[in-house]
Amino acid sequence: MQQFDAIWINANIATMNDNGVPYGAIEKGVLAVKDGLIAFVGRRDELPEFDVMATPVHDMQGQWLLPGFIDCHTHLIYAGNRANEFEMRLNGASYQQVAASGGGINATVAATRAASHQELFVLAKDRLNTLLAQGVTTVEIKSGYGLDFASEQKILEVAAELDAHHPVNVTKTFLGAHALPAEYANNADGYIDAVCQMLPGLHAAKLVDAVDVFCEGIGFSVNQCRKVFATARALGLPVKAHAEQLSNLGGSSLVAEFAGLSADHIEFLDEAGVAAMAKAGTVAVLLPGAYYFLRETQLPPIKLLRQYQVPIAVATDLNPGTSPLCSLPLMLNMACTLFRLTPEEALLGVTRHGAAALGLKDRGVLSIGMRADFACYAISQPAELCYQFGENQLKQLIIQGKPVRL
């Protein structure tokens, strides 16, 4: 007789597996968990015998189960906000005028450097709570608003504390090469050297799961980013990049050269870059919130990504400057309406492909042996999760087999 910790019956299950059925769906299915993992998923008549008296059974009454959502690109830990800049721009101020008034990323860096561990933890916990209530079970958090060793360490330590004390699983990405701090004005090469010197210590403290760079004309060059990637590779750390957001600099091909996890933004990505990503198995991460907030007009090359079968992930890019949007359901809708993804593609982007963008092979789909991270929604079809936002259909959230209080 099979032993289970709990069973969910009479559920429509969007496994998000590639089984030839839209959404990998199993109608009127059953899901069982044991020791935090999925122990069975399939039809009721395939379920092994179990101790009915000792096993909690949840009747879903035809509701839908989906994998827990994965937000694979956020800058969730920061202090302050830039609403004043938002208002300035809408009143006609230029980017240069905003920067001259003390705005831009330097404003967030100053506020984040000044904030304590506790202050950053409380601010970030509230944002993480918001994502949790939307069905998000895994979040990537980047540093990059410190830009010196002590402040970058502080941000990554807060991310580690959130992972230890919050139901959401947090992965930590070092984004020291995010922008040029004021103390390195006109010395980008010197700052890149400093970033490469920060990385070993942060890695030794177990604060880094991956390394990111901003490869762009207003960020860092391909050669500068290559130096950071080489340092990461020497430490055995995977890499990713903000790439091709504003121009076609070649950052995505650089990520592919290092067999990197993902290239993110990618509005100006060309066919050569897409082909390189496909060959390397690099995930394309779409960030429709930044596209919307910046009022961009250059669409990512969705047709080419499909043609080359590059996995497409979707994320919030939550940050105070270019995507102050703490809503993954909104990103699902935007991915469909702005980028013309199908609802299935969008949902793959926050489940199976979101996991791939973080190098996580134990989640993102509902199959035996995977983490029991899943959500129950009162919907009639999965497309509803992309069709509307503002009304939360989430009824139950399970993380590692345990119900989470919402």
C-alpha positions as CSV (number, residue, x, y, z in Angstrom):
1,M,0.0,0.0,0.0
2,Q,1.4,3.4,-1.1
3,Q,2.1,6.0,1.6
4,F,1.2,9.6,0.8
5,D,1.2,12.8,3.0
6,A,-1.8,14.2,1.2
7,I,-3.8,13.8,-2.0
8,W,-5.7,16.2,-4.2
9,I,-8.6,14.6,-6.2
10,N,-11.1,15.7,-8.9
11,A,-8.6,18.3,-10.2
12,N,-7.9,19.5,-13.7
13,I,-4.1,19.5,-13.7
14,A,-2.0,21.7,-16.0
15,T,1.2,19.8,-15.6
16,M,3.0,22.0,-18.1
17,N,4.8,18.9,-19.3
18,D,5.5,18.5,-23.0
19,N,3.1,15.5,-23.5
20,G,1.4,16.6,-26.7
21,V,-1.6,18.0,-24.9
22,P,-2.1,21.8,-24.4
23,Y,-0.8,22.8,-21.0
24,G,0.1,19.1,-20.4
25,A,-3.4,18.9,-19.1
26,I,-4.9,15.9,-17.2
27,E,-8.6,16.3,-16.7
28,K,-10.3,14.9,-13.6
29,G,-6.8,14.0,-12.3
30,V,-5.2,13.2,-9.0
31,L,-2.0,14.6,-7.4
32,A,-0.3,13.1,-4.3
33,V,2.6,14.3,-2.3
34,K,5.2,12.6,0.0
35,D,8.1,14.3,1.8
36,G,7.7,17.5,0.0
37,L,7.8,16.0,-3.5
38,I,5.1,14.9,-6.0
39,A,4.6,11.2,-5.5
40,F,1.8,10.7,-8.1
41,V,0.1,12.6,-10.8
42,G,-2.4,11.1,-13.2
43,R,-5.9,9.7,-13.6
44,R,-7.8,8.4,-10.5
45,D,-7.9,4.9,-11.9
46,E,-4.1,4.8,-11.9
47,L,-3.7,5.9,-8.3
48,P,-2.1,3.1,-6.2
49,E,-3.9,1.9,-3.1
50,F,-3.4,4.1,-0.1
51,D,-4.5,4.3,3.6
52,V,-7.7,6.2,3.2
53,M,-8.1,6.7,7.0
54,A,-4.6,8.1,7.5
55,T,-4.3,10.3,4.4
56,P,-5.8,13.8,4.0
57,V,-7.8,14.0,0.8
58,H,-8.7,17.4,-0.8
59,D,-11.6,17.4,-3.3
60,M,-10.8,20.1,-5.9
61,Q,-14.3,19.9,-7.4
62,G,-12.9,20.5,-10.9
63,Q,-10.7,23.4,-10.1
64,W,-7.3,23.7,-11.8
65,L,-3.9,22.9,-10.4
66,L,-0.8,24.5,-11.9
67,P,2.9,24.5,-10.9
68,G,3.9,27.3,-8.5
69,F,4.8,30.4,-10.5
70,I,8.5,31.4,-10.9
71,D,9.5,35.0,-11.2
72,C,12.9,34.5,-12.7
73,H,14.1,38.2,-13.0
74,T,13.6,40.7,-10.1
75,H,15.5,43.5,-8.4
76,L,13.3,43.1,-5.4
77,I,15.6,44.4,-2.7
78,Y,16.0,48.2,-2.7
79,A,15.1,51.3,-0.7
80,G,13.3,54.4,-1.7
81,N,11.2,54.9,-4.8
82,R,11.4,57.1,-7.9
83,A,7.9,58.3,-8.3
84,N,9.2,61.9,-8.4
85,E,11.1,61.0,-11.6
86,F,8.0,59.4,-13.0
87,E,6.2,62.7,-12.5
88,M,9.2,64.7,-13.8
89,R,9.3,62.7,-17.0
90,L,5.6,63.1,-17.6
91,N,6.0,66.8,-17.1
92,G,8.6,66.9,-19.9
93,A,11.9,66.5,-18.1
94,S,14.6,64.6,-20.1
95,Y,16.6,61.7,-18.8
96,Q,19.6,64.0,-18.5
97,Q,17.6,66.5,-16.5
98,V,16.4,63.7,-14.2
99,A,19.9,62.5,-13.7
100,A,21.2,66.0,-13.0
101,S,18.7,66.4,-10.3
102,G,20.1,63.4,-8.5
103,G,17.7,60.9,-10.0
104,G,18.2,57.7,-11.9
105,I,19.8,54.6,-10.6
106,N,22.2,56.6,-8.4
107,A,19.2,57.7,-6.3
108,T,18.3,54.1,-5.6
109,V,21.9,53.2,-4.9
110,A,22.1,56.1,-2.4
111,A,18.9,55.0,-0.6
112,T,19.9,51.3,-0.6
113,R,23.4,52.0,0.7
114,A,21.8,54.1,3.5
115,A,19.2,51.5,4.5
116,S,19.9,48.9,7.2
117,H,19.6,45.1,6.8
118,Q,16.4,45.3,8.8
119,E,14.9,48.1,6.7
120,L,15.7,46.3,3.5
121,F,14.4,43.0,4.8
122,V,11.0,44.5,5.8
123,L,10.6,46.3,2.5
124,A,11.5,43.2,0.5
125,K,9.4,40.9,2.6
126,D,6.3,43.0,1.8
127,R,7.0,42.7,-1.9
128,L,7.6,39.0,-1.6
129,N,4.3,38.6,0.3
130,T,2.6,40.3,-2.6
131,L,4.1,37.8,-5.1
132,L,3.3,34.9,-2.8
133,A,-0.4,35.9,-2.8
134,Q,-0.3,35.6,-6.6
135,G,0.8,32.0,-6.6
136,V,4.6,32.7,-6.9
137,T,6.7,30.0,-5.1
138,T,10.2,30.8,-6.5
139,V,11.8,34.3,-7.0
140,E,15.2,35.3,-8.3
141,I,16.5,38.4,-6.5
142,K,19.4,40.4,-8.0
143,S,21.8,42.7,-6.2
144,G,23.0,45.7,-8.2
145,Y,21.8,48.6,-6.1
146,G,24.8,48.7,-3.8
147,L,27.7,48.9,-6.3
148,D,30.4,48.5,-3.6
149,F,31.4,45.3,-1.8
150,A,29.7,46.1,1.6
151,S,26.4,47.2,0.0
152,E,26.3,44.3,-2.5
153,Q,27.0,41.9,0.4
154,K,24.2,43.5,2.4
155,I,21.6,43.0,-0.4
156,L,22.6,39.4,-1.0
157,E,22.5,38.7,2.8
158,V,19.0,40.0,2.9
159,A,18.1,37.8,0.0
160,A,19.5,34.8,1.9
161,E,17.6,35.8,5.0
162,L,14.4,36.0,3.0
163,D,15.1,32.5,1.6
164,A,15.6,31.2,5.1
165,H,12.5,32.8,6.7
166,H,9.9,33.2,3.9
167,P,7.8,30.5,2.3
168,V,9.0,31.6,-1.2
169,N,12.2,30.0,-2.4
170,V,14.8,32.7,-3.3
171,T,17.7,32.4,-5.6
172,K,20.5,35.0,-5.4
173,T,22.1,36.7,-8.4
174,F,25.1,39.0,-8.2
175,L,24.6,42.0,-10.5
176,G,27.6,44.1,-9.5
177,A,28.0,45.1,-13.2
178,H,24.6,46.9,-13.2
179,A,25.7,50.5,-13.5
180,L,28.8,52.7,-13.0
181,P,28.8,54.1,-9.4
182,A,29.7,57.8,-9.0
183,E,33.1,57.0,-7.4
184,Y,34.1,55.3,-10.6
185,A,33.0,58.0,-13.0
186,N,34.8,57.7,-16.3
187,N,36.5,54.5,-15.2
188,A,34.3,51.6,-16.2
189,D,37.3,49.3,-16.6
190,G,38.4,50.0,-13.1
191,Y,34.9,49.3,-11.8
192,I,34.7,46.0,-13.7
193,D,38.0,45.0,-12.0
194,A,36.4,45.9,-8.7
195,V,33.4,43.7,-9.5
196,C,35.6,40.8,-10.4
197,Q,37.4,41.3,-7.0
198,M,34.0,41.3,-5.1
199,L,32.8,38.0,-6.6
200,P,35.2,35.5,-4.9
201,G,34.4,36.8,-1.4
202,L,30.6,36.8,-2.0
203,H,30.8,33.3,-3.5
204,A,32.8,32.0,-0.5
205,A,30.1,33.4,1.8
206,K,27.5,31.3,-0.2
207,L,25.7,34.4,-1.3
208,V,25.8,33.9,-5.0
209,D,23.8,31.4,-7.1
210,A,24.4,33.1,-10.5
211,V,26.1,36.2,-12.0
212,D,24.4,38.8,-14.1
213,V,25.6,41.9,-16.1
214,F,24.0,44.8,-17.9
215,C,25.6,44.5,-21.4
216,E,24.5,47.7,-23.0
217,G,25.8,51.1,-24.3
218,I,24.7,52.8,-21.1
219,G,25.9,49.8,-19.1
220,F,29.0,47.8,-19.9
221,S,30.7,46.6,-23.1
222,V,30.9,43.0,-24.3
223,N,34.6,42.8,-23.4
224,Q,33.9,44.1,-19.9
225,C,31.1,41.7,-19.4
226,R,33.3,38.8,-20.7
227,K,35.8,39.6,-18.0
228,V,33.0,39.2,-15.3
229,F,31.8,36.0,-16.9
230,A,35.3,34.6,-17.0
231,T,35.6,35.3,-13.3
232,A,32.2,33.6,-12.7
233,R,33.2,30.6,-14.7
234,A,36.4,30.2,-12.7
235,L,34.2,29.9,-9.6
236,G,31.8,27.5,-11.2
237,L,28.9,30.0,-11.3
238,P,26.4,30.2,-14.1
239,V,25.9,33.5,-15.9
240,K,23.1,35.5,-17.5
241,A,22.7,39.0,-18.9
242,H,20.5,42.0,-19.4
243,A,21.1,42.1,-23.2
244,E,19.8,43.8,-26.4
245,Q,17.3,45.9,-24.5
246,L,18.2,49.2,-26.2
247,S,20.6,48.1,-28.9
248,N,22.1,45.0,-30.5
249,L,25.4,45.0,-28.7
250,G,25.9,41.2,-28.8
251,G,25.3,40.4,-25.1
252,S,23.0,37.5,-25.9
253,S,25.7,35.8,-28.0
254,L,28.2,36.4,-25.2
255,V,25.8,34.6,-22.8
256,A,25.5,31.7,-25.2
257,E,29.3,31.6,-25.6
258,F,29.5,30.9,-21.8
259,A,26.5,28.4,-22.0
260,G,24.7,30.9,-19.8
261,L,21.3,30.5,-18.3
262,S,19.4,33.3,-19.9
263,A,19.5,36.5,-21.9
264,D,16.9,39.0,-20.6
265,H,15.0,41.9,-22.3
266,I,16.3,41.1,-25.8
267,E,14.1,43.5,-27.8
268,F,16.9,44.2,-30.3
269,L,18.1,40.6,-30.6
270,D,18.9,39.5,-34.1
271,E,18.7,36.1,-35.8
272,A,22.4,35.3,-35.2
273,G,21.9,35.9,-31.5
274,V,18.8,33.7,-31.4
275,A,20.6,30.9,-33.2
276,A,23.5,31.1,-30.7
277,M,21.1,31.0,-27.8
278,A,19.3,28.0,-29.3
279,K,22.6,26.1,-29.7
280,A,23.6,26.9,-26.1
281,G,20.3,26.1,-24.6
282,T,20.0,29.7,-23.2
283,V,16.5,30.8,-22.2
284,A,15.0,34.0,-23.5
285,V,13.5,36.0,-20.7
286,L,10.8,38.6,-21.7
287,L,10.2,41.5,-19.5
288,P,7.0,43.2,-20.7
289,G,6.7,45.4,-17.7
290,A,9.9,47.3,-18.6
291,Y,8.7,47.5,-22.2
292,Y,5.4,49.0,-21.1
293,F,6.8,51.4,-18.5
294,L,9.5,52.8,-20.8
295,R,7.0,53.0,-23.7
296,E,9.3,51.0,-25.9
297,T,8.4,50.2,-29.5
298,Q,10.9,47.6,-30.5
299,L,9.3,44.1,-30.0
300,P,11.4,41.1,-29.1
301,P,11.9,38.7,-32.0
302,I,9.1,36.3,-30.9
303,K,8.8,34.6,-34.4
304,L,12.5,33.9,-34.5
305,L,12.5,32.5,-30.9
306,R,9.7,30.1,-31.9
307,Q,11.4,29.2,-35.1
308,Y,14.6,28.2,-33.3
309,Q,12.7,26.7,-30.4
310,V,14.4,28.9,-27.8
311,P,12.6,28.5,-24.4
312,I,10.7,31.7,-23.5
313,A,10.4,32.8,-19.9
314,V,8.4,35.8,-18.5
315,A,9.2,37.8,-15.4
316,T,8.3,41.1,-13.6
317,D,11.7,42.8,-13.7
318,L,10.4,44.4,-10.5
319,N,12.6,47.4,-9.8
320,P,12.0,51.1,-8.8
321,G,13.1,52.7,-12.0
322,T,11.9,50.9,-15.2
323,S,9.4,48.3,-14.0
324,P,7.8,49.2,-10.6
325,L,5.3,46.5,-11.1
326,C,4.9,43.8,-8.5
327,S,2.5,41.6,-10.4
328,L,3.3,38.4,-12.3
329,P,-0.4,38.0,-13.4
330,L,-0.1,41.4,-15.0
331,M,3.1,40.2,-16.8
332,L,1.1,37.2,-18.1
333,N,-1.5,39.5,-19.6
334,M,1.1,41.9,-21.0
335,A,3.1,39.0,-22.5
336,C,0.0,38.0,-24.5
337,T,-1.3,41.5,-25.4
338,L,2.0,43.3,-26.0
339,F,4.2,40.5,-27.2
340,R,1.5,38.2,-28.7
341,L,2.4,35.1,-26.8
342,T,-0.3,32.5,-26.5
343,P,-1.6,31.9,-23.0
344,E,0.1,28.5,-23.0
345,E,3.4,30.1,-24.0
346,A,3.0,32.8,-21.3
347,L,2.2,30.2,-18.6
348,L,5.2,28.1,-19.7
349,G,7.2,31.3,-19.2
350,V,6.4,31.4,-15.5
351,T,6.6,27.7,-14.8
352,R,8.8,25.3,-16.9
353,H,10.8,27.9,-18.7
354,G,11.1,30.1,-15.7
355,A,12.7,27.3,-13.9
356,A,15.1,26.7,-16.8
357,A,16.1,30.3,-16.7
358,L,17.3,29.8,-13.1
359,G,18.9,26.4,-13.8
360,L,16.4,24.7,-11.5
361,K,15.5,21.2,-12.6
362,D,13.3,20.2,-9.7
363,R,10.3,22.5,-10.3
364,G,8.2,24.2,-13.0
365,V,6.2,21.1,-14.0
366,L,3.9,18.7,-12.1
367,S,5.5,15.3,-12.4
368,I,6.7,12.6,-10.1
369,G,9.8,13.5,-8.2
370,M,9.5,17.2,-8.6
371,R,9.1,19.7,-5.7
372,A,5.4,19.8,-4.6
373,D,5.0,23.5,-5.4
374,F,1.6,24.0,-6.9
375,A,-1.4,26.3,-6.8
376,C,-5.2,25.7,-7.0
377,Y,-7.2,28.2,-9.0
378,A,-11.0,28.6,-9.3
379,I,-10.9,28.9,-13.1
380,S,-12.6,27.0,-16.0
381,Q,-9.4,27.0,-18.2
382,P,-5.8,28.0,-17.8
383,A,-6.1,30.9,-20.3
384,E,-8.1,32.8,-17.6
385,L,-4.9,33.4,-15.7
386,C,-3.7,35.5,-18.7
387,Y,-7.0,36.9,-19.7
388,Q,-7.7,39.1,-16.7
389,F,-5.8,40.5,-13.7
390,G,-6.9,42.3,-10.6
391,E,-9.2,39.5,-9.5
392,N,-7.2,36.8,-7.7
393,Q,-8.6,33.3,-8.5
394,L,-5.9,31.6,-6.3
395,K,-7.6,29.3,-3.7
396,Q,-4.8,27.3,-2.3
397,L,-1.0,27.4,-2.5
398,I,1.3,24.5,-1.7
399,I,5.0,24.8,-1.2
400,Q,7.1,21.6,-0.8
401,G,3.9,19.7,0.0
402,K,2.7,22.1,2.7
403,P,-0.3,24.5,2.5
404,V,0.8,28.1,2.8
405,R,-1.4,30.6,4.6
406,L,-2.3,33.4,2.2
